[in-house]
Amino acid sequence: MIQYIIKRLLISIPVLFGISIVAFFIVRLVPGDTVTAMLGTSYSPDQAAALRDKYGLDEPLIQQYLLWLGNVLQGDFGYSQFTNTPVLEAIMARLPITIELALLSVIIAVILAIPLGTIAALKRNSKFDYGASFVGMLGISVPNFWLGTLMILFFSLYAGWFPSGGFVGLYDSVWGNLKSMLLPAVALGTAVGAVAMRMTRSSMLEVTNQEYIKMAKAKGVSNSRMIWRHALKNALIPVVTVLGIQTGYLLGGSVVVEQIFGLPGVGRLALQAITNRDYALLQGTILFIASAFVIVNLVVDIIYGFLNPQIRY
């Protein structure tokens, strides 16, 4: 296991290196630059030249990239050109909010997906199966920003049960934190739950048709023991894969939902960096999210070994 983890981490190095190249150069394809955004209407050639010299933006792109990469390898992600604060400090200040949102979304998805998918597979072609399939298709089809807007309209503006936006820290108020995070978590977790539910159903159907399940039935093993101790455990392997990939996407794909609900997370930070053409901040957030994605997928691979001891690394 340790050798496998080390091997995966070594493989991740060229992946992150490639992402750093894309993150650095693709942001510079956007029209305008950070100096133009900083000066705004007070733009003048002399001021622009001074700022470009200050931030090293007048150097060749290759030289800028190598300098930035060398600093990143030393743990220095640079400074935001707009706030003049360390990029790593800005990311770490907002990362707990995005992690909490992603975890709540995954928890909601699991609570909905595994029971519904399991029951739908056991009651194949029943009304419950058709209803669960319809709900799954609906969850996949509805965009999370549209669902989030509807929930704000009904549960915040009409019913007044939840705040329409903003964030309350967990240490300030547990209940206030839950109220501020529940609607955005549902908006994000619905699509993830729909995908996981369909995967759970199809995986359970495949597993229940295996020979060892038929043998367990022939030996008189009770249905509940057969489902929970044998079938579901093996059926969850592809479901864990889906949830792991979706969790990685949630860490970077919550930009729109964080903006709608006014959550000061990493996604909203990246959106502000794009708006301001803040190169250092945007590069740092992209690289950080990519690293989190790699780590999540490594954790998923390790979980395989606990779900199915037959898997050997």
Salt bridges, closest charged atoms under 4 A:
ASP33 OD2 - ARG52 NH2 2.78
ASP129 OD1 - ARG201 NE 2.69
ASP301 OD2 - ARG8 NH1 1.95
